[in-house]
Amino acid sequence: MSSSLSTTVRTDLRVEPVDDVLNEVEQALRAQLDRESLVRKRRSLGARTDRGTWVRIERRRLNKIGSQGWNGTECAALLEGVVKPKWHRGLAWRQSDDVMWRADETDLLPGAPVGSSVLAVVPELSDEWWRALNASLDALAVQSTRRVATPDTLTITQSGVAEAIRRFLPDGVDTTVSRWHPAHADLNWANMTGPEFCLFDWEDWGMAPRGLDAASLWGNSLAVPALAERVRHERRHDLESRDGKLMTLFVCAKILAPDAHPEDPRLDPARQMAEQVAADLQGA
């Protein structure tokens, strides 16, 4: 698909002009986008269509796409037993030497996102919601795929995990992940709906260490201790495994990064958990 878009590489779709992009997608999909429903994020856009569907549009640099491509939402259409929006069609085009765009049309979500990616208050979620979450994550873990997860658009690797968590462990402690299985790889409260459960934004899913999704959701709940504890309880079979402990340290390393905001309420509980898990791994 050809494009008349400018080749200037911009960095934040929340503040940039996007009419040309929306027009491009409308022409290709032969659908009208509802500008009033437009959701703008740093590197993605979303809007309703006149045929009662949703279109998500994302921009990425080529070096963030890699050899497996970035058709995660399309590939997720094959997953069984996972509650997610039905995928209808998609398109991709190249804007410049190092930038590409992709649009995916799916069913509308059954409700609003539970909240922002990191919650500050306990959401009102039923036991049925938690059962649906567990059933979907358990079903996802037994699927088969050649995709490799790309959390934060970076391909997850054993060496990357070891490098991230080494700060918490002395030399000699084995940091090898023993079990890899399919994961959503961006599990946060902004990518799930309520009160009816649905998991969306599948662009980064793929093979990952066991416990990545559970640890990610736990990390995004740390500002609300009761919620973090609920996540640990619901996903305890993952988080209490050795791989789950390694992924807990992996998430703690992200939260405790050098550029972390000093007033982030997750810092202290992340430090405490990192110390506890590191001690468990050393004593194992």
C-alpha angles and dihedrals in degrees: 000000000000124000137201092200121131116264091223110122110228128185113210125044091190090076106021127095107263104172093105090053093049091048090051092053094045091053094048097044094038090228135117117239118218103234091194090064094048115138115198124199131168096273104006143056132199136188144161120255131221089252094060099260136112128242122203117196123193136182123207138170114245092244088061093054103058131181097309092060124223105270093120096138091051093048091048088064087081095057114112127211094015119119106230139132115282112254117226109173144330144194138195134197139179118243101181142341092294108019132078134177130210132189127193126189117209141159116285116267117259091235146348123297112275088244143292118329091266114040126215097187134042110264120225101247125161126227086249089059091053091047090053091050092051093046092051095047091046091049091048092053093061097049123107124236143149091214119111119215118252107198109189085006090291119119109244115233138172091247091050091051092049092049093049097050100036089092089069099045134060121236113282098039109121112240096180115133110226101192130041124184139158115294136178087232095201101060108162138131094265091061097055130066133222154243082011111044120240129153118214144165098068100172095114103040123126144103113340139154114289110267099029094118094043093048092046093053091045091051091051089053100051094102086067108048095195091053093047089051091050090053091050090049095048094046098033094124087064101035096047092053119094091250089049090054090051090051090049088057089045091056092043089054090057093048092047095047117144091253094051115135107255092226096051103131090214095066100084097043090046091053092048093049092045090055092048096047093044089053090049092052093048091051095046 
